């Protein structure tokens, strides 16, 4: 984040199980020198966050990444729609994001205000970034 603008440098978007994504998440956090990470605690996220912290220590010997979990109780669709203008105007992706993260790109570009959305995890997570900035949280060195 820089002056209220968000620059996305990496994305982990997969349907793999937690036994796979916990390690992938830890590796991504270390590789990108992230210092703060928020993980939604709904549907097992609290255990996921604890396991990521464990991997960060066991494999990478670091405790420098502040991993926090949070409970999301607000309506997902309402949050996405309410923040969609900010997301479209203030979140930037690399030029080749369509190819680097094709499933995420597809989810972000196929979300519909009306009707059912099969893939709403990408818009939901991206909305979370917008909410963090709009709530006054400064994304440290631009990496979450």
Secondary structure, 3 states (H helix, E strand, C coil): CECCEEECCCCCCCCCCHHHHHHHHHHHHHHCCCCEEEEECHHHHHHHHHHHHHHHHHHHCCCCCEEEEECCCCCHHHHHHHHHHHHHHHEECCCCHHHHCHHHHHHHHHCCCCCCCCCCHHHHHHHHHHHHHHCCCCCHHHCC
